[in-house]
């Protein structure tokens, strides 16, 4: 989740924001297949792995990221690539066990717990937000509208008052209600259901709903319902802690900095993202998460997983016939998933059902590079190069 600031006036393009379109995509819903379900044990042939490594090295260098990790899981086998270093100016190569902040990939997890509560009959997607949080902005919006970004609730990260305070003291802890209060000080973007706009506030509110319904803190909820059952032992919800377990990637960001300057954001407080973007994970654990996210295995029954697949919106704009967003997941030209952006870190987690291919990319910067005249975050730039080089 990018923070909009006076020194960085545009939110980076998210697959969830469906701003990158124009790729061909089928409107049908293909049946999920094996690579998202079971980790492929075979490796790709030497020629393919060498070619992919060259693509990763070149794309990482062009993106300006100090380091990058990538993994491709497909019927051709599994490939893992590392490039650069774990920190700007460092010498240590990244490893699949390195911890990193995954930003808005957290939304896929928050949405999954919401769908579990729907499956269990604890909430309904047509329930108004105000049933659980009476003082919420646009409280007549349904939980579905909050989850698919049609609630009209503004993103607190678009507030200059918030960003000024955040960048002045990035180690400061934030309570979820403080983030919501920022959004409440802003005018609604539109009436519920009357438009579409990506808003981090939506997923902070969903986290608060989950905590209220289950009467549990969100770190325990995620651990008991997702991370534990899926064997994601190196994934955590850090709360107000600025620490990140070793080994880890050190984050580099230009957000909130003077022009041409970067800052080490490794230990900035992730509580400013709460259930919209605070999770810490690793490449290895994200492969396990991909298997669950794209098939429902271990987290949702088949009916509820199909509900998630059917939730993709193709209108109103910027959703389109080839790019849309649903309940914590997007479909961009046939690539399903989400990306993540938090100061210092960028990530992508995508799956293509027809080719049964999953691609994961992690970088230790959220700075953008220019591709075809458009600012593109590092992990997305690398993903674009890798996806174009996939074996046929």
C-alpha positions in Angstrom: 0.0 0.0 0.0 1.6 3.2 -1.1 1.2 6.3 1.0 0.1 9.3 -1.0 2.2 12.2 0.1 3.1 15.7 -1.1 6.4 14.4 -2.4 4.7 11.4 -4.1 1.3 12.3 -5.4 0.3 9.2 -7.2 -0.5 5.8 -5.6 1.5 3.2 -7.4 -0.4 1.0 -9.8 -1.8 -2.0 -8.1 -3.2 -5.1 -9.8 -5.9 -4.5 -7.3 -6.4 -1.0 -8.7 -6.8 -2.5 -12.1 -5.1 0.4 -13.8 -3.0 -1.8 -16.1 -5.4 -3.2 -18.7 -5.4 -4.0 -22.4 -4.3 -7.7 -22.0 -6.5 -10.4 -23.4 -8.6 -12.2 -20.9 -11.4 -14.8 -21.0 -14.6 -14.0 -19.1 -15.0 -17.7 -18.2 -13.9 -19.1 -14.9 -11.5 -22.0 -15.5 -11.2 -24.8 -13.0 -8.1 -24.4 -10.7 -5.4 -27.0 -11.4 -2.5 -28.5 -9.7 0.4 -26.1 -9.5 -1.6 -23.8 -7.2 -2.5 -26.7 -5.1 0.6 -28.8 -4.7 4.2 -27.4 -4.7 5.9 -28.8 -7.8 8.9 -30.8 -6.9 10.7 -30.8 -10.3 13.1 -28.1 -11.4 13.1 -26.5 -14.8 15.8 -27.4 -17.3 19.1 -25.7 -17.2 18.5 -23.6 -20.3 15.2 -22.3 -19.0 16.6 -21.5 -15.5 19.6 -19.7 -17.0 17.3 -17.6 -19.2 15.0 -16.7 -16.4 17.9 -15.7 -14.2 19.2 -13.4 -16.9 15.7 -11.8 -17.2 15.5 -11.4 -13.4 19.0 -9.8 -13.2 18.3 -7.4 -16.0 14.8 -6.5 -14.8 16.0 -6.0 -11.3 18.9 -3.7 -12.4 16.5 -1.7 -14.6 14.0 -1.3 -11.7 16.6 0.1 -9.4 15.8 -2.4 -6.6 18.7 -3.3 -4.4 17.5 -6.9 -4.4 14.8 -9.2 -5.6 13.5 -12.8 -5.2 11.3 -14.6 -7.7 9.6 -17.9 -7.9 7.7 -19.5 -10.8 5.6 -22.7 -10.2 4.3 -24.3 -13.4 3.8 -27.6 -15.1 7.3 -27.1 -16.5 8.7 -27.2 -12.9 9.7 -24.7 -10.2 12.3 -22.0 -10.6 13.6 -19.8 -7.8 15.8 -16.8 -8.6 17.6 -14.3 -6.5 19.3 -11.1 -7.6 21.2 -8.2 -6.0 21.5 -7.8 -2.3 19.4 -7.8 0.9 20.1 -4.1 1.5 21.2 -1.1 -0.5 25.0 -1.0 -0.5 25.2 -4.5 1.0 26.9 -7.7 -0.2 24.5 -10.5 1.1 22.4 -12.2 -1.5 18.7 -12.6 -0.8 17.4 -16.1 0.1 13.9 -17.6 0.0 13.8 -17.7 3.8 14.4 -13.9 4.1 11.5 -12.1 5.8 9.9 -9.2 4.1 6.9 -6.9 4.5 4.3 -7.9 1.9 2.0 -4.8 2.0 -1.3 -5.3 0.4 -0.9 -9.0 -0.1 -2.3 -8.8 3.5 -5.7 -7.9 1.9 -5.9 -11.3 0.4 -5.6 -12.8 3.9 -8.1 -10.4 5.5 -10.6 -11.1 2.7 -10.1 -14.9 3.2 -11.0 -14.6 6.9 -14.0 -12.5 6.0 -15.1 -15.3 3.6 -14.6 -17.9 6.3 -17.0 -16.0 8.5 -19.5 -15.9 5.6 -19.0 -19.7 5.2 -19.6 -20.2 8.9 -22.7 -18.0 8.9 -21.2 -15.5 11.3 -21.6 -12.6 8.9 -23.3 -12.0 5.5 -21.8 -10.1 2.7 -25.0 -8.1 2.4 -24.8 -7.0 6.1 -24.3 -3.2 6.4 -20.9 -2.2 7.8 -22.8 -0.3 10.5 -24.2 -3.5 12.0 -20.7 -4.1 13.4 -19.2 -0.7 13.4 -22.0 1.9 13.9 -19.7 4.9 13.8 -17.9 3.8 10.6 -17.9 6.2 7.6 -20.5 5.3 4.9 -21.9 2.8 7.4 -24.7 1.8 5.1 -22.2 0.2 2.7 -22.4 -3.6 2.8 -19.4 -5.8 3.7 -19.2 -6.9 0.1 -18.9 -3.2 -1.0 -16.2 -2.6 1.6 -14.3 -5.7 0.4 -14.6 -5.0 -3.4 -13.9 -1.2 -3.1 -17.3 0.1 -4.0 -18.0 1.5 -0.5 -17.1 5.1 -1.3 -15.0 5.3 1.9 -11.9 7.4 1.3 -8.4 6.0 1.9 -6.8 7.5 4.9 -3.5 7.3 3.1 -4.7 10.0 0.7 -4.8 12.5 3.6 -2.0 15.1 3.7 -2.6 15.5 7.5 -2.0 11.7 7.9 1.1 11.5 5.6 2.7 14.6 7.2 2.4 13.0 10.6 3.4 9.6 9.4 6.6 10.6 7.6 7.6 12.9 10.4 7.5 10.0 12.9 7.5 6.7 10.9 8.2 4.6 14.0 5.1 5.8 15.7 2.3 3.3 16.4 -1.2 3.7 15.1 -4.4 2.3 16.4 -6.9 1.1 13.7 -9.5 3.6 15.0 -7.1 6.4 14.5 -6.7 5.4 10.8 -10.5 5.2 10.4 -10.9 8.6 12.1 -8.6 10.1 9.4 -10.9 8.7 6.8 -14.0 10.1 8.7 -12.5 13.6 8.5 -12.5 13.3 4.7 -15.6 13.6 2.5 -17.0 10.3 1.0 -15.8 9.6 -2.5 -19.3 8.5 -3.6 -22.4 6.9 -2.1 -22.0 3.1 -1.5 -22.3 1.2 -4.7 -22.1 4.2 -6.9 -18.5 4.0 -8.0 -15.1 2.2 -7.5 -12.0 3.5 -5.7 -9.2 1.6 -4.1 -9.1 2.5 -0.4 -6.9 1.1 2.4 -9.5 2.2 4.9 -11.9 -0.5 3.6 -9.5 -3.3 4.7 -8.7 -1.6 8.1 -12.5 -1.7 8.7 -12.8 -5.3 7.7 -10.1 -6.2 10.2 -12.0 -4.4 12.9 -15.2 -6.2 11.9 -13.3 -9.6 12.1 -12.0 -8.7 15.6 -15.4 -7.7 16.8 -17.2 -10.8 15.4 -14.6 -13.3 16.8 -13.7 -11.3 19.9 -10.1 -12.0 19.2 -7.1 -9.8 18.2 -6.3 -10.1 14.5 -2.8 -11.5 15.0 -4.4 -14.5 16.8 -7.1 -14.8 14.1 -4.6 -14.9 11.3 -2.3 -17.3 13.1 -5.1 -19.8 14.0 -7.1 -19.6 10.8 -4.4 -19.2 8.1 -0.8 -19.2 9.1 -0.9 -22.2 11.5 -3.1 -24.6 9.4 -1.1 -23.8 6.2 2.3 -24.3 7.8 3.3 -20.7 7.2 5.6 -20.7 10.2 7.6 -17.6 9.1 4.6 -15.4 8.5 3.2 -13.1 11.1 1.1 -10.0 11.9 3.4 -7.7 13.7 0.9 -5.4 15.3 2.8 -2.3 16.7 6.2 -4.0 16.6 8.8 -2.4 14.3 10.9 -5.6 14.4 11.3 -8.1 11.6 12.8 -11.5 12.2 16.2 -12.4 10.8 17.1 -13.0 8.1 15.3 -10.1 6.4 15.3 -7.7 3.5 16.1 -4.1 4.4 13.6 -1.7 2.9 14.5 1.3 0.8 11.9 4.1 0.0 11.7 7.6 -1.4 8.3 8.1 0.0 8.1 11.2 2.1 11.7 12.1 1.3 13.2 15.1 -0.5 13.6 14.7 -4.3 16.5 12.3 -5.1 16.7 11.0 -1.5 15.9 7.5 -0.1 15.4 6.3 3.5 15.9 2.9 5.2 12.3 2.0 6.1 13.0 -1.4 7.5 11.8 -0.6 11.0 9.1 1.9 10.2 6.0 1.0 12.1 3.7 -1.3 10.1 0.7 -0.6 12.4 -0.2 2.3 9.9 -1.3 -0.5 7.6 -3.1 -2.8 10.0 -5.2 -5.4 8.1 -4.7 -3.5 4.8 -0.9 -4.2 4.6 1.1 -5.1 7.8 1.9 -8.8 7.3 5.5 -10.1 7.2 6.2 -13.3 5.2 8.8 -15.1 3.2 9.0 -16.4 -0.4 8.6 -20.0 0.8 5.6 -19.2 2.9 4.0 -17.1 0.1 4.1 -20.2 -2.1 2.0 -22.0 0.5 -0.3 -19.0 0.6 -0.6 -19.0 -3.2 -1.8 -22.6 -3.1 -4.5 -21.7 -0.6 -5.5 -18.4 -2.2 -5.9 -19.6 -5.7 -7.8 -22.9 -5.0 -9.3 -22.5 -1.5 -7.4 -25.6 -0.3 -7.1 -25.5 3.5 -9.0 -22.3 3.9 -12.4 -22.2 2.1 -14.9 -24.8 0.8 -15.5 -25.1 -3.0 -18.7 -23.0 -2.9 -17.0 -20.1 -1.0 -13.9 -20.2 -3.2 -16.2 -19.9 -6.2 -17.9 -17.0 -4.6 -14.5 -15.3 -4.4 -13.8 -16.0 -8.1 -17.2 -14.7 -9.1 -16.8 -11.5 -7.1 -14.6 -9.8 -9.7 -16.1 -6.6 -10.9 -15.8 -5.6 -14.6 -17.5 -2.2 -14.0 -17.6 0.6 -13.0 -14.3 2.1 -14.3 -11.4 1.7 -13.9 -12.6 -2.0 -13.9 -12.9 -3.2 -17.5 -13.7 -6.4 -19.4 -10.0 -7.4 -19.1 -9.2 -6.1 -15.6 -11.2 -6.2 -12.4 -11.2 -6.4 -8.7 -13.3 -8.4 -6.3 -13.2 -9.6 -2.7 -9.5 -9.1 -1.9 -8.3 -10.4 -5.3 -7.9 -9.0 -8.8 -7.9 -10.4 -12.3 -5.6 -8.5 -14.7 -5.6 -9.9 -18.2 -5.9 -13.5 -16.9 -3.4 -13.1 -14.1 -5.3 -13.5 -10.8 -3.9 -12.2 -7.5 -2.7 -9.0 -5.8 0.3 -6.9 -5.3 1.7 -5.4 -2.2 3.3 -2.0 -1.5 4.4 -0.6 1.8 7.3 1.9 2.2 10.5 0.0 1.3 8.9 -3.1 -0.1 7.0 -4.3 -3.1 5.6 -7.7 -3.9 3.4 -9.5 -6.5 1.6 -12.8 -6.2 -0.2 -13.9 -9.4 -1.7 -17.1 -10.9 -2.8 -17.8 -14.4 -5.3 -20.6 -14.5 -5.1 -21.7 -18.2 -1.4 -22.2 -18.0 -1.4 -23.3 -14.3 1.4 -20.9 -13.5 2.1 -19.0 -10.3 4.6 -16.1 -10.2 5.9 -14.5 -7.0 8.2 -11.5 -6.9 9.6 -9.7 -3.9 11.8 -6.6 -3.8 13.3 -4.5 -1.1 12.1 -1.1 -2.5 8.8 0.4 -3.4 10.4 3.0 -5.6 9.1 3.1 -9.2 10.8 2.9 -12.5 9.4 4.2 -15.8 8.1 1.6 -18.2 6.4 2.7 -21.4 6.1 6.2 -19.9 4.4 4.9 -16.8 5.8 4.8 -13.2 5.9 1.1 -12.3 6.9 -0.4 -8.9 9.9 -2.7 -9.0 8.2 -6.0 -8.3 5.6 -5.3 -11.0 8.3 -4.3 -13.5 10.2 -7.6 -12.8 6.9 -9.6 -13.0 6.2 -8.1 -16.4 9.6 -9.2 -17.7 9.4 -12.7 -16.2 5.8 -13.4 -17.4 6.9 -12.5 -20.9 9.8 -15.0 -20.7 7.8 -17.9 -19.3 8.4 -21.3 -21.1 5.6 -22.2 -23.5 
